[in-house]
Protein backbone atom coordinates (compact mmCIF):
# COMPACT_ATOMS: atom_id res chain seq x y z
CA UNK A 1 0.00 0.00 0.00
CA UNK A 2 1.53 3.34 -1.07
CA UNK A 3 0.75 6.40 1.01
CA UNK A 4 1.88 9.88 -0.12
CA UNK A 5 4.00 11.89 2.32
CA UNK A 6 2.01 14.00 4.73
CA UNK A 7 3.66 17.17 3.39
CA UNK A 8 2.24 16.44 -0.09
CA UNK A 9 -1.19 15.93 1.38
CA UNK A 10 -0.90 19.27 3.17
CA UNK A 11 -0.08 21.04 -0.10
CA UNK A 12 -3.01 19.36 -1.81
CA UNK A 13 -5.35 20.47 0.94
CA UNK A 14 -4.15 24.04 0.69
CA UNK A 15 -5.11 24.08 -2.99
CA UNK A 16 -8.47 22.47 -2.42
CA UNK A 17 -11.86 24.06 -1.99
CA UNK A 18 -12.76 22.37 1.28
CA UNK A 19 -13.79 24.65 4.14
CA UNK A 20 -11.19 25.73 6.65
CA UNK A 21 -12.73 23.75 9.49
CA UNK A 22 -12.90 20.61 7.36
CA UNK A 23 -9.29 21.04 6.29
CA UNK A 24 -8.21 21.50 9.90
CA UNK A 25 -9.92 18.26 10.89
CA UNK A 26 -8.39 16.48 7.90
CA UNK A 27 -4.90 17.61 8.93
CA UNK A 28 -5.58 16.51 12.50
CA UNK A 29 -6.53 13.05 11.23
CA UNK A 30 -4.09 12.39 8.40
CA UNK A 31 -1.02 14.16 9.78
CA UNK A 32 -1.35 13.72 13.53
CA UNK A 33 -3.60 10.66 13.60
CA UNK A 34 -6.40 11.99 15.84
CA UNK A 35 -10.12 11.89 15.11
CA UNK A 36 -11.36 14.92 17.02
CA UNK A 37 -10.23 18.16 18.64
CA UNK A 38 -10.13 18.65 22.39
CA UNK A 39 -11.55 21.57 24.32
CA UNK A 40 -10.94 24.93 22.62
CA UNK A 41 -8.51 23.59 20.02
CA UNK A 42 -10.92 23.92 17.08
CA UNK A 43 -11.95 27.49 17.97
CA UNK A 44 -8.32 28.57 18.51
CA UNK A 45 -7.21 27.05 15.20
CA UNK A 46 -10.06 28.73 13.31
CA UNK A 47 -9.26 32.09 14.93
CA UNK A 48 -5.57 32.03 13.99
CA UNK A 49 -6.03 30.39 10.58
CA UNK A 50 -8.44 33.20 9.67
CA UNK A 51 -5.75 35.77 10.50
CA UNK A 52 -6.79 36.68 14.04
CA UNK A 53 -4.63 36.87 17.18
CA UNK A 54 -5.12 34.54 20.16
CA UNK A 55 -3.94 34.30 23.76
CA UNK A 56 -4.15 30.68 24.93
CA UNK A 57 -3.96 29.44 28.51
CA UNK A 58 -4.05 25.66 28.48
CA UNK A 59 -2.57 23.11 30.91
CA UNK A 60 0.47 21.00 30.08
CA UNK A 61 -0.68 18.03 28.03
CA UNK A 62 -3.75 19.90 26.80
CA UNK A 63 -2.59 20.06 23.19
CA UNK A 64 -1.26 23.64 22.87
CA UNK A 65 1.17 22.79 20.06
CA UNK A 66 -1.60 21.79 17.66
CA UNK A 67 -3.13 25.25 18.16
CA UNK A 68 -0.31 26.82 16.14
CA UNK A 69 0.95 23.85 14.13
CA UNK A 70 -2.32 23.29 12.28
CA UNK A 71 -2.91 27.00 11.46
CA UNK A 72 0.66 27.15 10.13
CA UNK A 73 -0.24 24.29 7.77
CA UNK A 74 -3.56 25.86 6.78
CA UNK A 75 -2.09 29.27 5.96
CA UNK A 76 0.34 30.12 3.18
CA UNK A 77 3.90 30.70 4.34
CA UNK A 78 6.01 29.63 7.32
CA UNK A 79 4.96 29.68 10.95
CA UNK A 80 7.61 31.21 13.24
CA UNK A 81 7.68 29.63 16.70
CA UNK A 82 9.34 31.72 19.41
CA UNK A 83 10.63 29.49 22.20
CA UNK A 84 13.25 29.80 24.97
CA UNK A 85 14.02 26.08 24.73
CA UNK A 86 17.16 25.96 22.59
CA UNK A 87 18.21 22.61 24.10
CA UNK A 88 14.94 21.02 22.97
CA UNK A 89 14.47 22.56 19.52
CA UNK A 90 16.19 19.68 17.73
CA UNK A 91 13.81 17.17 19.35
CA UNK A 92 10.80 19.37 18.60
CA UNK A 93 11.80 19.58 14.95
CA UNK A 94 12.48 15.82 14.79
CA UNK A 95 9.00 15.12 16.14
CA UNK A 96 7.43 17.33 13.45
CA UNK A 97 9.52 15.76 10.69
CA UNK A 98 8.36 12.39 12.00
CA UNK A 99 4.78 13.23 10.97
CA UNK A 100 5.76 14.79 7.64
CA UNK A 101 5.92 18.48 8.55
CA UNK A 102 8.77 20.53 7.10
CA UNK A 103 10.40 22.07 10.17
CA UNK A 104 13.74 23.59 11.16
CA UNK A 105 15.30 25.76 13.82
CA UNK A 106 17.66 28.73 13.96
CA UNK A 107 19.72 28.96 17.13
CA UNK A 108 23.26 29.22 18.45
CA UNK A 109 23.91 25.48 18.14
CA UNK A 110 24.08 25.73 14.33
CA UNK A 111 27.26 26.37 12.39
CA UNK A 112 27.24 29.39 10.08
CA UNK A 113 26.70 27.35 6.91
CA UNK A 114 23.90 25.35 8.59
CA UNK A 115 22.13 28.55 9.66
CA UNK A 116 22.43 30.01 6.15
CA UNK A 117 20.93 26.84 4.67
CA UNK A 118 17.91 27.16 6.98
CA UNK A 119 17.53 30.81 6.02
CA UNK A 120 17.49 29.85 2.35
CA UNK A 121 14.82 27.22 3.04
CA UNK A 122 12.72 29.91 4.72
CA UNK A 123 13.07 32.36 1.83
CA UNK A 124 12.32 29.61 -0.70
CA UNK A 125 9.07 28.73 1.10
CA UNK A 126 10.31 25.23 1.91
CA UNK A 127 9.42 25.29 5.62
CA UNK A 128 6.10 24.91 7.41
CA UNK A 129 7.50 25.80 10.85
CA UNK A 130 10.70 27.51 11.98
CA UNK A 131 11.76 27.64 15.64
CA UNK A 132 13.93 30.38 17.10
CA UNK A 133 14.73 31.91 20.48
CA UNK A 134 13.43 35.40 21.40
CA UNK A 135 16.90 36.93 21.60
CA UNK A 136 17.50 35.97 17.96
CA UNK A 137 14.11 37.13 16.73
CA UNK A 138 14.52 40.68 18.06
CA UNK A 139 17.83 41.17 16.20
CA UNK A 140 17.53 43.64 13.28
CA UNK A 141 19.15 41.11 10.94
CA UNK A 142 16.55 38.47 11.81
CA UNK A 143 13.69 40.89 11.32
CA UNK A 144 15.09 41.86 7.91
CA UNK A 145 15.20 38.16 7.04
CA UNK A 146 11.58 37.66 8.14
CA UNK A 147 10.41 40.68 6.12
CA UNK A 148 11.74 38.96 2.99
CA UNK A 149 9.95 35.71 3.84
CA UNK A 150 6.30 34.74 3.47
CA UNK A 151 5.05 34.30 7.05
CA UNK A 152 1.98 32.35 8.12
CA UNK A 153 1.97 33.31 11.81
CA UNK A 154 4.01 33.97 14.94
CA UNK A 155 3.57 31.52 17.84
CA UNK A 156 4.97 32.78 21.15
CA UNK A 157 5.39 29.69 23.29
CA UNK A 158 5.90 29.84 27.08
CA UNK A 159 4.41 33.35 26.92
CA UNK A 160 4.41 33.69 30.72
CA UNK A 161 8.17 34.32 30.41
CA UNK A 162 7.31 37.93 29.54
CA UNK A 163 5.99 38.57 33.06
CA UNK A 164 8.57 40.45 35.15
CA UNK A 165 6.91 39.28 38.36
CA UNK A 166 6.47 35.69 37.25
CA UNK A 167 8.51 32.64 38.19
CA UNK A 168 10.19 32.18 34.80
CA UNK A 169 10.93 35.72 33.60
CA UNK A 170 13.08 35.96 30.45
CA UNK A 171 14.20 39.55 29.71
CA UNK A 172 14.43 38.84 25.97
CA UNK A 173 10.69 38.21 25.86
CA UNK A 174 10.07 41.92 26.54
CA UNK A 175 11.32 42.69 23.04
CA UNK A 176 8.61 40.59 21.40
CA UNK A 177 6.20 43.52 21.45
CA UNK A 178 8.03 44.58 18.27
CA UNK A 179 6.13 41.90 16.36
CA UNK A 180 2.89 43.87 16.56
CA UNK A 181 4.56 46.91 15.00
CA UNK A 182 6.93 45.25 12.51
CA UNK A 183 4.49 42.60 11.22
CA UNK A 184 0.98 43.99 11.74
CA UNK A 185 -0.66 41.69 9.18
CA UNK A 186 0.81 38.44 10.52
CA UNK A 187 -1.41 36.75 13.14
CA UNK A 188 0.11 36.02 16.53
CA UNK A 189 -0.74 33.35 19.08
CA UNK A 190 0.69 33.47 22.61
CA UNK A 191 0.53 30.25 24.62
CA UNK A 192 1.28 29.23 28.19
CA UNK A 193 0.35 26.55 30.69
CA UNK A 194 1.07 28.73 33.72
CA UNK A 195 -0.58 32.09 34.29
CA UNK A 196 -2.49 33.70 37.11
CA UNK A 197 -5.00 36.41 36.25
CA UNK A 198 -2.28 39.02 36.91
CA UNK A 199 0.23 37.26 34.63
CA UNK A 200 -2.47 36.88 31.99
CA UNK A 201 -3.08 40.64 32.02
CA UNK A 202 0.64 41.41 31.99
CA UNK A 203 1.52 39.18 29.05
CA UNK A 204 -1.44 40.57 27.09
CA UNK A 205 -0.23 44.14 27.62
CA UNK A 206 3.49 43.52 27.09
CA UNK A 207 2.90 41.58 23.87
CA UNK A 208 0.36 44.20 22.70
CA UNK A 209 -2.37 41.58 22.27
CA UNK A 210 -5.27 43.56 23.73
CA UNK A 211 -7.37 42.92 20.60
CA UNK A 212 -6.71 39.16 20.60
CA UNK A 213 -9.29 36.51 21.36
CA UNK A 214 -8.59 34.88 24.71
CA UNK A 215 -9.02 31.16 25.34
CA UNK A 216 -8.68 29.99 28.94
CA UNK A 217 -9.03 26.25 29.53
CA UNK A 218 -9.41 24.61 32.91
CA UNK A 219 -6.02 24.10 34.53
CA UNK A 220 -7.26 20.94 36.22
CA UNK A 221 -5.17 17.81 35.66
CA UNK A 222 -7.44 15.14 37.20
CA UNK A 223 -4.98 12.30 36.48
CA UNK A 224 -2.37 13.85 38.82
CA UNK A 225 -2.63 12.96 42.50
CA UNK A 226 -1.30 15.80 44.68
CA UNK A 227 0.32 14.80 47.96
CA UNK A 228 2.35 16.78 50.50
CA UNK A 229 3.75 15.13 53.61
CA UNK A 230 5.85 16.24 56.59
CA UNK A 231 9.56 16.19 55.89
CA UNK A 232 11.39 13.71 58.13
CA UNK A 233 14.11 11.86 56.18
CA UNK A 234 13.28 13.17 52.71
CA UNK A 235 15.53 10.86 50.70
CA UNK A 236 14.18 7.82 52.51
CA UNK A 237 10.67 9.12 51.92
CA UNK A 238 11.49 9.54 48.23
CA UNK A 239 12.87 6.01 48.04
CA UNK A 240 9.67 4.67 49.58
CA UNK A 241 7.59 6.56 47.01
CA UNK A 242 9.64 5.16 44.12
CA UNK A 243 9.97 1.56 45.30
CA UNK A 244 6.36 1.11 46.43
CA UNK A 245 4.51 3.08 43.74
CA UNK A 246 6.76 3.94 40.79
CA UNK A 247 9.37 1.24 40.48
CA UNK A 248 10.84 1.14 36.98
CA UNK A 249 9.02 4.31 35.93
CA UNK A 250 10.32 7.66 34.72
CA UNK A 251 10.19 10.58 37.12
CA UNK A 252 11.60 14.00 37.95
CA UNK A 253 12.92 14.93 41.40
CA UNK A 254 13.39 18.63 42.17
CA UNK A 255 15.87 19.87 44.77
CA UNK A 256 16.73 23.43 45.76
CA UNK A 257 20.53 23.20 45.64
CA UNK A 258 23.08 21.67 43.29
CA UNK A 259 24.63 19.80 46.19
CA UNK A 260 21.31 18.21 47.10
CA UNK A 261 20.77 17.24 43.44
CA UNK A 262 24.12 15.42 43.33
CA UNK A 263 23.63 13.68 46.67
CA UNK A 264 20.07 12.59 45.88
CA UNK A 265 21.04 11.18 42.48
CA UNK A 266 23.92 9.27 44.11
CA UNK A 267 21.59 7.93 46.82
CA UNK A 268 19.15 6.61 44.23
CA UNK A 269 21.88 4.97 42.16
CA UNK A 270 23.29 3.37 45.34
CA UNK A 271 19.88 1.73 45.85
CA UNK A 272 19.87 0.37 42.29
CA UNK A 273 17.55 3.04 40.88
CA UNK A 274 18.79 4.57 37.59
CA UNK A 275 19.10 8.33 38.09
CA UNK A 276 21.03 11.27 36.62
CA UNK A 277 21.70 14.77 38.00
CA UNK A 278 20.91 18.00 36.14
CA UNK A 279 21.83 21.51 37.27
CA UNK A 280 23.45 24.67 35.93
CA UNK A 281 26.82 23.81 37.49
CA UNK A 282 27.33 20.83 35.19
CA UNK A 283 29.16 21.19 31.91
CA UNK A 284 26.74 22.09 29.08
CA UNK A 285 27.60 18.91 27.18
CA UNK A 286 26.88 16.80 30.30
CA UNK A 287 23.54 18.53 30.82
CA UNK A 288 22.59 17.93 27.21
CA UNK A 289 23.61 14.28 27.45
CA UNK A 290 21.61 13.73 30.64
CA UNK A 291 18.56 15.43 29.18
CA UNK A 292 18.69 13.34 26.01
CA UNK A 293 19.17 10.12 27.96
CA UNK A 294 16.15 10.98 30.10
CA UNK A 295 14.01 11.67 27.02
CA UNK A 296 15.07 8.48 25.25
CA UNK A 297 15.18 6.00 28.12
CA UNK A 298 12.30 4.29 29.88
CA UNK A 299 12.38 4.12 33.66
CA UNK A 300 15.12 6.73 34.16
CA UNK A 301 14.85 9.39 36.88
CA UNK A 302 16.30 12.88 36.53
CA UNK A 303 17.21 14.75 39.73
CA UNK A 304 17.34 18.46 39.02
CA UNK A 305 17.10 22.05 40.09
CA UNK A 306 14.41 24.17 38.45
CA UNK A 307 16.88 24.69 35.58
CA UNK A 308 15.36 21.53 34.11
CA UNK A 309 11.99 20.77 32.62
CA UNK A 310 10.39 23.58 30.64
CA UNK A 311 9.21 22.22 27.32
CA UNK A 312 9.94 18.58 28.19
CA UNK A 313 7.50 16.64 26.04
CA UNK A 314 8.07 13.19 27.54
CA UNK A 315 4.55 11.77 27.95
CA UNK A 316 5.27 8.93 30.39
CA UNK A 317 6.74 10.83 33.37
CA UNK A 318 4.86 9.04 36.13
CA UNK A 319 5.84 11.19 39.09
CA UNK A 320 7.28 14.58 39.98
CA UNK A 321 8.75 14.84 43.47
CA UNK A 322 9.86 17.94 45.38
CA UNK A 323 12.36 17.51 48.20
CA UNK A 324 12.29 21.26 48.87
CA UNK A 325 9.53 23.84 48.90
CA UNK A 326 8.97 25.58 45.52
CA UNK A 327 9.06 29.38 45.56
CA UNK A 328 5.60 29.85 44.09
CA UNK A 329 2.44 28.03 43.09
CA UNK A 330 3.16 28.96 39.47
CA UNK A 331 6.49 27.15 39.63
CA UNK A 332 4.97 24.21 41.51
CA UNK A 333 2.12 23.87 39.01
CA UNK A 334 4.41 23.99 36.00
CA UNK A 335 6.83 21.48 37.50
CA UNK A 336 4.16 19.01 38.64
CA UNK A 337 2.47 19.39 35.24
CA UNK A 338 5.37 17.55 33.64
CA UNK A 339 3.90 14.35 35.05
CA UNK A 340 1.24 12.38 33.21
CA UNK A 341 1.13 14.22 29.89
CA UNK A 342 -0.34 11.02 28.42
CA UNK A 343 -3.35 11.30 30.73
CA UNK A 344 -2.43 8.22 32.77
CA UNK A 345 -2.45 8.26 36.62
CA UNK A 346 0.58 10.12 37.97
CA UNK A 347 1.82 11.54 41.26
CA UNK A 348 2.88 15.01 42.37
CA UNK A 349 4.57 14.46 45.73
CA UNK A 350 6.36 16.84 48.08
CA UNK A 351 8.17 16.55 51.42
CA UNK A 352 7.86 19.85 53.26
CA UNK A 353 9.08 21.01 56.66
CA UNK A 354 9.74 23.93 58.98
CA UNK A 355 13.25 24.42 57.61
CA UNK A 356 11.81 25.05 54.13
CA UNK A 357 9.75 27.97 55.42
CA UNK A 358 12.66 29.55 57.28
CA UNK A 359 15.16 29.11 54.43
CA UNK A 360 12.79 30.49 51.79
CA UNK A 361 11.99 33.58 53.86
CA UNK A 362 15.70 34.13 54.52
CA UNK A 363 16.45 33.76 50.81
CA UNK A 364 13.93 36.49 50.02
CA UNK A 365 14.93 38.87 52.82
CA UNK A 366 18.68 38.66 52.19
CA UNK A 367 18.51 38.41 48.40
CA UNK A 368 18.99 41.06 45.77
CA UNK A 369 16.12 42.98 44.21
CA UNK A 370 13.91 45.93 44.97
CA UNK A 371 11.52 46.04 47.90
CA UNK A 372 8.66 45.60 45.43
CA UNK A 373 10.34 42.46 44.09
CA UNK A 374 10.69 41.09 47.63
CA UNK A 375 7.07 41.87 48.47
CA UNK A 376 6.02 39.99 45.36
CA UNK A 377 8.26 37.03 46.29
CA UNK A 378 6.79 36.96 49.81
CA UNK A 379 3.28 36.97 48.37
CA UNK A 380 4.14 34.02 46.12
CA UNK A 381 5.67 32.14 49.06
CA UNK A 382 2.66 32.83 51.29
CA UNK A 383 0.35 31.34 48.66
CA UNK A 384 2.60 28.29 48.36
CA UNK A 385 2.60 27.83 52.15
CA UNK A 386 -1.18 28.14 52.24
CA UNK A 387 -1.43 25.33 49.70
CA UNK A 388 0.90 23.16 51.78
CA UNK A 389 -0.99 23.79 55.01
CA UNK A 390 -4.56 23.63 53.75
CA UNK A 391 -6.89 21.13 55.39
CA UNK A 392 -9.31 21.29 52.44
CA UNK A 393 -8.95 20.00 48.89
CA UNK A 394 -5.56 20.91 47.43
CA UNK A 395 -6.85 20.81 43.86
CA UNK A 396 -9.61 23.30 44.63
CA UNK A 397 -7.13 25.69 46.24
CA UNK A 398 -4.65 25.26 43.39
CA UNK A 399 -7.28 26.09 40.76
CA UNK A 400 -8.63 29.05 42.71
CA UNK A 401 -5.14 30.52 42.78
CA UNK A 402 -5.33 30.65 38.99
CA UNK A 403 -8.75 32.28 39.17
CA UNK A 404 -10.76 29.18 38.34
CA UNK A 405 -13.75 28.06 40.39
CA UNK A 406 -14.68 24.39 40.55
CA UNK A 407 -17.98 22.55 40.62
CA UNK A 408 -16.59 20.28 43.33
CA UNK A 409 -15.32 20.93 46.84
CA UNK A 410 -13.49 17.60 47.05
CA UNK A 411 -11.59 16.17 44.08
CA UNK A 412 -11.08 12.70 45.57
CA UNK A 413 -7.53 12.54 44.22
CA UNK A 414 -5.36 14.51 46.64
CA UNK A 415 -4.14 13.58 50.10
CA UNK A 416 -6.48 15.94 51.95
CA UNK A 417 -9.47 14.38 50.19
CA UNK A 418 -8.30 10.78 50.42
CA UNK A 419 -7.37 11.10 54.09
CA UNK A 420 -8.87 14.28 55.60
CA UNK A 421 -6.52 15.69 58.26
CA UNK A 422 -7.49 15.92 61.90
CA UNK A 423 -7.43 19.40 63.42
CA UNK A 424 -7.04 20.66 66.98
CA UNK A 425 -7.62 23.94 68.81
CA UNK A 426 -4.11 25.40 69.00
CA UNK A 427 -5.11 28.84 70.29
CA UNK A 428 -3.51 28.36 73.70
CA UNK A 429 -0.37 26.81 72.19
CA UNK A 430 -0.04 29.76 69.82
CA UNK A 431 -0.44 32.20 72.72
CA UNK A 432 2.27 30.37 74.68
CA UNK A 433 4.66 30.51 71.75
CA UNK A 434 4.03 34.23 71.20
CA UNK A 435 4.45 34.90 74.91
CA UNK A 436 7.79 33.09 74.89
CA UNK A 437 9.00 35.19 71.95
CA UNK A 438 7.93 38.42 73.66
CA UNK A 439 9.47 37.50 77.05
CA UNK A 440 12.77 36.43 75.54
CA UNK A 441 13.00 39.74 73.67
CA UNK A 442 11.80 42.06 76.43
CA UNK A 443 13.47 40.47 79.45
CA UNK A 444 16.65 39.07 77.88
CA UNK A 445 16.94 41.10 74.66
CA UNK A 446 17.20 37.82 72.76
CA UNK A 447 15.68 36.36 69.62
CA UNK A 448 16.11 32.72 68.63
CA UNK A 449 15.26 30.29 65.88
CA UNK A 450 12.68 27.59 66.45
CA UNK A 451 15.12 25.15 68.11
CA UNK A 452 15.97 27.25 71.15
CA UNK A 453 12.43 28.62 71.50
CA UNK A 454 11.15 25.04 71.71
CA UNK A 455 13.80 24.26 74.36
CA UNK A 456 12.42 27.11 76.47
CA UNK A 457 8.81 25.99 75.99
CA UNK A 458 9.74 22.43 77.00
CA UNK A 459 11.90 23.63 79.91
CA UNK A 460 15.01 21.79 78.70
CA UNK A 461 18.39 22.94 79.95
CA UNK A 462 21.21 23.65 77.57
CA UNK A 463 24.22 25.97 77.49
CA UNK A 464 22.26 28.92 76.11
CA UNK A 465 19.45 28.51 78.64
CA UNK A 466 21.85 28.26 81.56
CA UNK A 467 23.94 31.27 80.52
CA UNK A 468 20.86 33.42 79.98
CA UNK A 469 18.97 32.12 83.05
CA UNK A 470 15.97 31.19 80.91
CA UNK A 471 14.67 29.03 83.75
CA UNK A 472 13.81 32.26 85.59
CA UNK A 473 11.37 33.34 82.87
CA UNK A 474 7.65 32.83 83.43
CA UNK A 475 7.40 31.06 80.10
CA UNK A 476 9.97 28.40 81.04
CA UNK A 477 8.44 24.93 80.49
CA UNK A 478 4.90 26.19 79.75
CA UNK A 479 4.66 24.08 76.59
CA UNK A 480 5.37 20.62 78.01
CA UNK A 481 1.99 19.32 76.83
CA UNK A 482 3.40 19.13 73.28
CA UNK A 483 6.39 17.15 72.05
CA UNK A 484 9.27 18.74 70.17
CA UNK A 485 7.93 17.33 66.90
CA UNK A 486 4.45 18.72 67.62
CA UNK A 487 5.89 22.15 68.37
CA UNK A 488 7.81 22.11 65.10
CA UNK A 489 4.62 21.19 63.26
CA UNK A 490 2.72 23.98 65.01
CA UNK A 491 5.43 26.60 64.34
CA UNK A 492 5.52 25.62 60.65
CA UNK A 493 1.78 26.18 60.34
CA UNK A 494 1.85 29.41 62.37
CA UNK A 495 4.57 30.72 60.06
CA UNK A 496 2.40 29.91 57.07
CA UNK A 497 -0.47 31.90 58.60
CA UNK A 498 1.58 34.95 59.51
CA UNK A 499 1.05 34.49 63.26
CA UNK A 500 4.82 34.23 63.66
CA UNK A 501 7.57 35.25 61.25
CA UNK A 502 11.19 34.25 60.66
CA UNK A 503 13.60 37.13 60.02
CA UNK A 504 17.28 37.79 59.46
CA UNK A 505 20.17 35.56 58.47
CA UNK A 506 19.43 33.06 61.24
CA UNK A 507 15.66 32.83 60.80
CA UNK A 508 14.87 34.05 64.32
CA UNK A 509 11.18 33.94 65.26
CA UNK A 510 9.18 37.08 65.98
CA UNK A 511 5.45 37.75 66.34
CA UNK A 512 3.85 38.11 62.91
CA UNK A 513 1.21 40.53 61.59
CA UNK A 514 -1.60 38.17 62.66
CA UNK A 515 -0.28 37.76 66.22
CA UNK A 516 -2.29 40.53 67.90
CA UNK A 517 -5.80 39.04 67.62
CA UNK A 518 -4.47 35.65 68.79
CA UNK A 519 -2.76 37.11 71.86
CA UNK A 520 -5.88 39.11 72.76
CA UNK A 521 -8.09 36.05 72.38
CA UNK A 522 -10.04 37.67 69.53
CA UNK A 523 -9.42 34.80 67.14
CA UNK A 524 -8.97 31.06 67.50
CA UNK A 525 -6.29 28.96 65.81
CA UNK A 526 -7.11 25.57 64.29
CA UNK A 527 -4.06 23.57 63.21
CA UNK A 528 -3.74 20.22 61.46
CA UNK A 529 -2.21 17.16 63.03
CA UNK A 530 0.71 15.89 60.95
CA UNK A 531 -0.30 12.72 59.18
CA UNK A 532 1.64 9.59 58.45
CA UNK A 533 2.90 9.36 54.83
CA UNK A 534 0.03 8.49 52.50
CA UNK A 535 0.23 5.74 49.91
CA UNK A 536 -1.55 6.06 46.60
CA UNK A 537 -5.16 4.86 46.71
CA UNK A 538 -5.11 3.65 43.15
CA UNK A 539 -6.38 0.16 42.62
CA UNK A 540 -4.67 -2.60 40.77
CA UNK A 541 -1.93 -3.56 43.18
CA UNK A 542 1.76 -3.33 42.54
CA UNK A 543 2.80 -3.55 38.92
CA UNK A 544 5.85 -5.24 37.55
CA UNK A 545 8.80 -2.89 37.31
CA UNK A 546 8.65 -0.92 34.08
CA UNK A 547 5.11 -2.00 33.19
CA UNK A 548 3.16 0.75 31.47
CA UNK A 549 0.12 2.25 33.18
CA UNK A 550 -1.48 2.62 29.76
CA UNK A 551 -1.52 -1.18 29.49
CA UNK A 552 -3.08 -1.87 32.91
CA UNK A 553 -6.52 -2.46 31.41
CA UNK A 554 -5.27 -5.06 28.92
CA UNK A 555 -5.83 -8.79 29.22
CA UNK A 556 -2.73 -11.01 29.66
CA UNK A 557 -2.61 -11.98 25.98
CA UNK A 558 -3.00 -8.36 24.96
CA UNK A 559 -0.20 -7.33 27.31
CA UNK A 560 2.08 -9.80 25.59
CA UNK A 561 1.37 -8.13 22.27
CA UNK A 562 1.81 -4.70 23.86
CA UNK A 563 5.25 -5.63 25.24
CA UNK A 564 6.23 -6.99 21.82
CA UNK A 565 5.31 -3.64 20.28
CA UNK A 566 7.24 -1.79 22.99
CA UNK A 567 10.33 -3.87 22.25
CA UNK A 568 9.95 -3.11 18.53
CA UNK A 569 9.50 0.60 19.30
CA UNK A 570 12.62 0.67 21.49
CA UNK A 571 14.68 -0.87 18.71
CA UNK A 572 13.38 1.63 16.14
CA UNK A 573 13.97 4.59 18.46
CA UNK A 574 17.52 3.43 19.19
CA UNK A 575 18.25 3.05 15.49
CA UNK A 576 16.86 6.49 14.67
CA UNK A 577 18.31 8.05 17.86
CA UNK A 578 14.99 9.56 18.87
CA UNK A 579 12.85 9.14 22.01
CA UNK A 580 10.51 6.10 21.84
CA UNK A 581 7.40 8.26 22.16
CA UNK A 582 8.30 9.93 18.86
CA UNK A 583 7.69 6.57 17.19
CA UNK A 584 4.38 5.89 18.93
CA UNK A 585 3.07 6.72 22.40
CA UNK A 586 2.07 3.98 24.85
CA UNK A 587 -1.56 5.00 24.35
CA UNK A 588 -1.24 4.43 20.60
CA UNK A 589 0.38 1.03 21.17
CA UNK A 590 -2.55 0.08 23.39
CA UNK A 591 -4.93 1.23 20.67
CA UNK A 592 -3.12 -0.98 18.15
CA UNK A 593 -3.31 -3.99 20.47
CA UNK A 594 -7.02 -3.48 21.10
CA UNK A 595 -7.80 -2.94 17.40
CA UNK A 596 -5.71 -5.94 16.20
CA UNK A 597 -5.47 -4.46 12.67
CA UNK A 598 -5.40 -6.98 9.83
CA UNK A 599 -4.00 -4.52 7.30
CA UNK A 600 -2.11 -1.27 6.99
CA UNK A 601 -5.39 0.45 6.18
CA UNK A 602 -6.97 -0.78 9.43
CA UNK A 603 -3.86 0.31 11.33
CA UNK A 604 -4.37 3.82 9.95
CA UNK A 605 -7.68 4.07 11.81
CA UNK A 606 -5.96 3.84 15.20
CA UNK A 607 -5.68 7.12 17.11
CA UNK A 608 -2.16 8.52 16.92
CA UNK A 609 -1.22 6.86 13.63
CA UNK A 610 -0.90 9.57 10.98
CA UNK A 611 -0.16 9.18 7.27
CA UNK A 612 3.61 9.64 7.53
CA UNK A 613 3.99 7.12 10.36
CA UNK A 614 1.65 4.71 8.65
CA UNK A 615 3.81 4.80 5.54
CA UNK A 616 7.02 4.45 7.51
CA UNK A 617 6.06 1.91 10.15
CA UNK A 618 2.84 0.23 9.02
CA UNK A 619 4.20 -3.08 7.70
CA UNK A 620 6.74 -3.33 10.53
CA UNK A 621 4.04 -2.89 13.18
CA UNK A 622 1.94 -5.69 11.70
CA UNK A 623 4.99 -7.96 11.64
CA UNK A 624 5.84 -7.09 15.26
CA UNK A 625 2.42 -8.09 16.59
CA UNK A 626 2.51 -11.71 17.89
CA UNK A 627 -0.06 -13.85 16.11
CA UNK A 628 -1.00 -10.80 14.08
CA UNK A 629 -3.52 -11.36 11.30
CA UNK A 630 -2.11 -10.95 7.82
CA UNK A 631 -3.60 -9.71 4.64
Secondary structure, DSSP 8 states (H G I E B T S, - for coil): -----HHHHHHHHHHS---HHHHHHHHHHHTT--SS--TTHHHHHHHHHTT--EEEE--TTS-TTHHHHHHHHHSSSEEEEE-S-HHHHHHHHHHHHTTT--EEEESTTS-HHHHHHHHHHHHTT--SEEEE-HHHHTSHHHHHHHHTS-EEEEEE-SGGGG-TTSTT--GGGGGGGHHHHHTTTS-EEEEES---HHHHHHHHHHTT-TTSEEEE-----TTEEEEEEE-SSHHHHHHHHHHHH-TT-EEEEE-SSHHHHHHHHHHHHHTT--EEEE-TTS-HHHHHHHHHHHHH-SS-EEEE-TTS-TT---TTEEEEEESS--S-HHHHHHHHTTS-TTSS-EEEEEEE-HHHHHHHHHHHHHSSS-HHHHHHHHHHHHHHHHHHH-SS-HHHHHHHHTT---S-S--SSBHHHHS---EEE-HHHHHHHHHHHHHHHHHH-----HHHHHHHHHT---HHHHHTTGGGSTTTTTTTTS-HHHHHHHHHHHHHTTSEEEETTTTEEEE-TTHHHHHTTSS--EEE----------SS----TT--GGGTTS-HHHHHHHHHHHHHHHHHHHHHTS-GGGT--HHHHHHHHHHT-SSHHHHTTSTT--HHHHHHHHHHHHHHSTT----
